[in-house]
């Protein structure tokens, strides 16, 4: 099973969200820990990493296969998340 790590930015973004959305995202991340590529993930083209949909929110993450780590890079609303 993979472990999940957050960047400081992603952690701040998660705690700014409403409590019910936080719970949905955390539950989805727990499922992601078991099989990272079987959830509703999609490989990103412009940047390295993947995206995961949770309702109207997106999670940008990367997978380190060697160390079994999922690094959560950014969490945000779908219209604002892709504007780096």
C-alpha positions as CSV (number, residue, x, y, z in Angstrom):
1,X,0.0,0.0,0.0
2,X,1.2,3.5,-0.8
3,X,1.7,6.3,1.7
4,X,0.3,9.8,1.0
5,X,2.3,13.0,1.5
6,X,1.2,16.5,1.0
7,X,3.1,19.6,-0.1
8,X,2.6,22.5,2.2
9,X,0.4,24.2,-0.5
10,X,-1.8,21.2,-0.9
11,X,-2.3,20.8,2.8
12,X,-3.3,24.5,3.2
13,X,-5.7,24.2,0.3
14,X,-7.3,21.1,1.8
15,X,-8.0,22.8,5.2
16,X,-9.5,25.9,3.5
17,X,-12.3,23.8,2.1
18,X,-15.6,23.1,3.7
19,X,-15.6,20.1,6.2
20,X,-17.8,17.9,4.0
21,X,-15.6,18.4,1.0
22,X,-12.5,17.6,3.1
23,X,-14.1,14.4,4.2
24,X,-14.9,13.4,0.6
25,X,-11.3,14.2,-0.5
26,X,-9.8,12.2,2.3
27,X,-12.0,9.2,1.7
28,X,-11.0,9.3,-2.0
29,X,-7.3,9.5,-1.1
30,X,-7.7,6.5,1.1
31,X,-9.0,4.5,-1.9
32,X,-6.1,5.9,-3.9
33,X,-3.6,4.5,-1.5
34,X,-4.6,0.9,-2.4
35,X,-4.5,1.2,-6.2
36,X,-3.4,4.6,-7.4
37,X,-4.2,4.1,-11.1
38,X,-7.6,2.5,-10.9
39,X,-9.5,5.4,-9.4
40,X,-10.8,8.2,-11.6
41,X,-7.2,9.2,-12.4
42,X,-5.9,10.7,-15.7
43,X,-2.3,11.3,-16.7
44,X,-1.6,15.0,-17.3
45,X,0.0,16.1,-20.5
46,X,1.4,19.6,-19.9
47,X,3.0,18.7,-16.5
48,X,4.2,15.5,-15.0
49,X,1.7,13.8,-12.7
50,X,-1.9,12.8,-12.6
51,X,-5.3,14.3,-11.7
52,X,-8.0,12.9,-9.6
53,X,-11.6,14.1,-9.7
54,X,-13.7,14.5,-6.5
55,X,-16.9,16.2,-7.5
56,X,-16.1,19.7,-8.7
57,X,-12.6,19.5,-7.1
58,X,-9.4,18.2,-8.6
59,X,-6.3,16.7,-6.9
60,X,-3.0,17.0,-8.8
61,X,-0.6,14.3,-7.6
62,X,2.5,12.3,-8.6
63,X,3.4,8.7,-7.9
64,X,6.9,7.5,-6.8
65,X,6.7,3.8,-7.7
66,X,10.1,2.9,-6.1
67,X,9.3,4.3,-2.6
68,X,5.5,3.7,-2.8
69,X,4.7,7.4,-2.2
70,X,1.8,9.4,-3.6
71,X,2.7,13.1,-3.4
72,X,-0.3,15.4,-3.4
73,X,0.8,18.6,-5.2
74,X,-2.3,20.7,-5.4
75,X,-6.0,20.6,-4.5
76,X,-8.5,23.0,-5.9
77,X,-11.7,23.9,-7.7
78,X,-11.9,22.5,-11.2
79,X,-11.8,25.9,-13.0
80,X,-8.8,27.2,-11.1
81,X,-6.6,24.1,-10.6
82,X,-4.9,24.0,-14.0
83,X,-3.7,27.6,-13.9
84,X,-0.2,27.2,-12.5
